């Protein structure tokens, strides 16, 4: 499994900085704002139900540490498209249908279908959508764990309510 942190990611960009003010005059240069430029970032953020801006720089992540270009985040946002490849995300049933139809973003995700009372697991890590229905969320998680156990270094994950 890759080292999934914004600090090590090639998709993090710092295209803009704050204006120089008397509050940051002691810094060599003002802090900057980090953006994720990954091609699946907007779709992954949308899965979480967040507003996705049309910012040309990408999806906003966080400020930098002082005057550096280092993101002030120790891991990654919960919506990280690289993280979806190894850690499934629970989303709404309607958003899951959108993933099935558009095949974006790539990754593992699951949702509860209120009409049937079943849990739907989706494996879209390679752009080929595979779905499976389950009576219980724990069975869905077990299925995703079995998919991940084939890959070396993959961690087991648990039901996130």
Secondary structure, DSSP 8 states (H G I E B T S, - for coil): -----GGG-TTEEEEEE----TTSTTSSS--EEEEE--TTHHHHHHHTT------TT-EEEEEBSTTSS-BS-SS--TT-TTGGGTS-EE--HHHHHHHHHH--S-EEEEEEETTTTEEEEEEETTS--EEEEESSHHHHHHHHHHHHHTSTT--------
